[in-house]
Amino acid sequence: MELVYQGKTKDVYKLQDGNVLLKFKDDVTGEDGVFDPGANTVGLTIEGAGQSGLRMTTYFFEKLVEKGIPTHYVEADIENVTMTVKSATVFGKGLEVICRYRAVGSFLRRYGAYCEEGQPLDAYVEVTIKDDDRNDPPINEDGLAQLGILTHDEYATLKSLTTEISGVVKEELAAKGLELYDIKLEFGRDEEGQIMLIDEISGGNMRVYKDGEYILPLDLEKLILE
């Protein structure tokens, strides 16, 4: 297999059959040694984080496949910490789509004059451009369309899928007595141009609380899969 890209939390390999292999790492995003799913730098390394992330990702992707939601998931190998996925083309140089149920993180930093920490939000969807040099700037629908990154119709699909997928995750967590504050998703197009969920769904890209206390990614996996 051919190494295509070395990411912050995963390495990407191209397979001979046209699919792609994702190798999960123990690195997580954050700043100054503190985990932050919204950060664009590796903040720390947590032993077992890669396998934990893959276990959770497999759990949630299989739930989405059952519901007929389009994803790039093919199969996972927990022992080798890899996931085989369909090949995908990203929007522009990559987008991140965040669904927020509580005012925390960068949302609170930006709009703190108008809200209180932890204030409920109604599945607020925002899009940021993956660009480490520019701190992943937010962009709205018009900006995405005018820059040729995606069309208005594609944005509508992106937003609809985001709220649907986030709702599935939120319900699964609620069944375990957990509350989803926000989640970061990524999407791409398959070979036919259909929009599908890519990347992962794990503790490394969401904030989850129990009785008002933040749950660390590794602890989250144990709570969900126990």
VENVENUR-V253241 format. One record per helix or strand of 2 or more residues. SS is the DSSP state (alpha for helix, beta for strand). FROM is the first residue (numbers start at 0). TO is the last residue. If there is no record, write none. Layout:
BEGIN
ss={SS	SS}
from={FROM	FROM}
to={TO	TO}
END
This chain:
BEGIN
ss={beta	beta	beta	beta	beta	beta	alpha	beta	beta	beta	beta	alpha	beta	alpha	beta	alpha	alpha	beta	beta	alpha	beta	beta	alpha}
from={1	9	19	26	33	41	48	72	81	88	94	104	119	131	137	140	151	178	194	202	205	212	216}
to={5	13	23	30	34	44	65	76	84	89	101	110	128	133	138	145	173	188	197	204	209	213	224}
END
